[in-house]
Each structure stands twice: as structure tokens, then as C-alpha cells.
Amino acid sequence: MIFENTGLIGLQSDLQYLDESAEKAGFIRWQWEYYRATYDCKIEDAAGGGDYFLRINTRAVEGKLEKPDAVLAIEAVYLGKATFPHGLEYESTVPQSVLDIAGERIIELKTLLEA
């Protein structure tokens, strides 16, 4: 599931501040390479028993990710259900409780980045 109109897409931040803000909003920088980074927030569906990941893709627009002053821009925000052993599935219906938590995390991160 791709989230549109979140207000996050296109926002830019230096790596250090983005890492700090993302952590406060419940995300961790998971996958990364020199020019791209992915931030994930795990959301557990207590009723259905599944795990979902709210994922934010970023790309360096200035510098490389090995430097804290590199500037990253958010490119996409999406949600997937964890599958065994290590994948995400993006087509299934997402419970409303998970969508509500995802919305809260998006708003929290946006507020931190716009401060």
C-alpha cells in the first residue's frame, strides 16, 4: 500500500537529524547504501496476529550516507505485511487499526521534520 498526500514526500533533512527524528517517531534506518536509505516502523496487528512495516524510502541529494551532514529527500511512503522468511507483501488488505497507527507515525515524523 502506497501512501500519497502524506506531506513527507519531497521533505529534505540532513542524515543526523533524520535519524534522530525517525527514531523518536518509531522508525529505524534499516537498509542503506551510499545514496539511499530505508526507514522502517514495525506495527503489530494484535487482533490478526500479523506484523506490518511502514517504510520510508530516502535518497541522498547532497553527500553520501556515511556523513551525518548528507542531505536526504523522502521519495516514497508505503506499508507492507511481513511474510516468512523475510519479505513484505503490499497487496493484501490492511486492518484499520494498523492504518491508524501508520497515520499517527507519519504525522509524528512530518511534525518533527518540519520543526
Solvent accessible surface area in square Angstrom, and as a share of the most:
residue,aa,sasa,rsa
1,M,79,0.35
2,I,125,0.63
3,F,32,0.13
4,E,127,0.57
5,N,155,0.80
6,T,20,0.12
7,G,36,0.35
8,L,0,0.00
9,I,89,0.45
10,G,49,0.47
11,L,44,0.22
12,Q,108,0.48
13,S,15,0.09
14,D,56,0.29
15,L,9,0.04
16,Q,100,0.44
17,Y,82,0.31
18,L,4,0.02
19,D,38,0.20
20,E,82,0.37
21,S,2,0.01
22,A,1,0.01
23,E,126,0.57
24,K,140,0.59
25,A,2,0.01
26,G,41,0.40
27,F,1,0.01
28,I,91,0.46
29,R,72,0.26
30,W,155,0.54
31,Q,102,0.45
32,W,134,0.47
33,E,86,0.38
34,Y,125,0.47
35,Y,105,0.40
36,R,106,0.39
37,A,2,0.01
38,T,13,0.07
39,Y,3,0.01
40,D,9,0.05
41,C,4,0.03
42,K,108,0.46
43,I,4,0.02
44,E,115,0.52
45,D,11,0.05
46,A,106,0.82
47,A,105,0.82
48,G,62,0.59
49,G,65,0.62
50,G,14,0.13
51,D,46,0.24
52,Y,8,0.03
53,F,49,0.20
54,L,0,0.00
55,R,35,0.13
56,I,2,0.01
57,N,36,0.19
58,T,2,0.01
59,R,98,0.36
60,A,14,0.10
61,V,75,0.43
62,E,108,0.48
63,G,51,0.49
64,K,82,0.35
65,L,4,0.02
66,E,98,0.44
67,K,114,0.48
68,P,80,0.50
69,D,105,0.55
70,A,2,0.01
71,V,29,0.17
72,L,1,0.01
73,A,13,0.10
74,I,4,0.02
75,E,78,0.35
76,A,28,0.22
77,V,0,0.00
78,Y,36,0.14
79,L,1,0.00
80,G,1,0.01
81,K,72,0.30
82,A,36,0.28
83,T,60,0.35
84,F,193,0.80
85,P,94,0.59
86,H,164,0.73
87,G,31,0.30
88,L,38,0.19
89,E,59,0.26
90,Y,80,0.31
91,E,158,0.71
92,S,46,0.30
93,T,125,0.72
94,V,16,0.09
95,P,43,0.27
96,Q,117,0.52
97,S,60,0.39
98,V,1,0.01
99,L,41,0.20
100,D,72,0.37
101,I,56,0.29
102,A,0,0.00
103,G,25,0.24
104,E,101,0.45
105,R,73,0.27
106,I,9,0.05
107,I,117,0.59
108,E,67,0.30
109,L,2,0.01
110,K,57,0.24
111,T,85,0.49
112,L,41,0.20
113,L,23,0.12
114,E,98,0.44
115,A,110,0.85
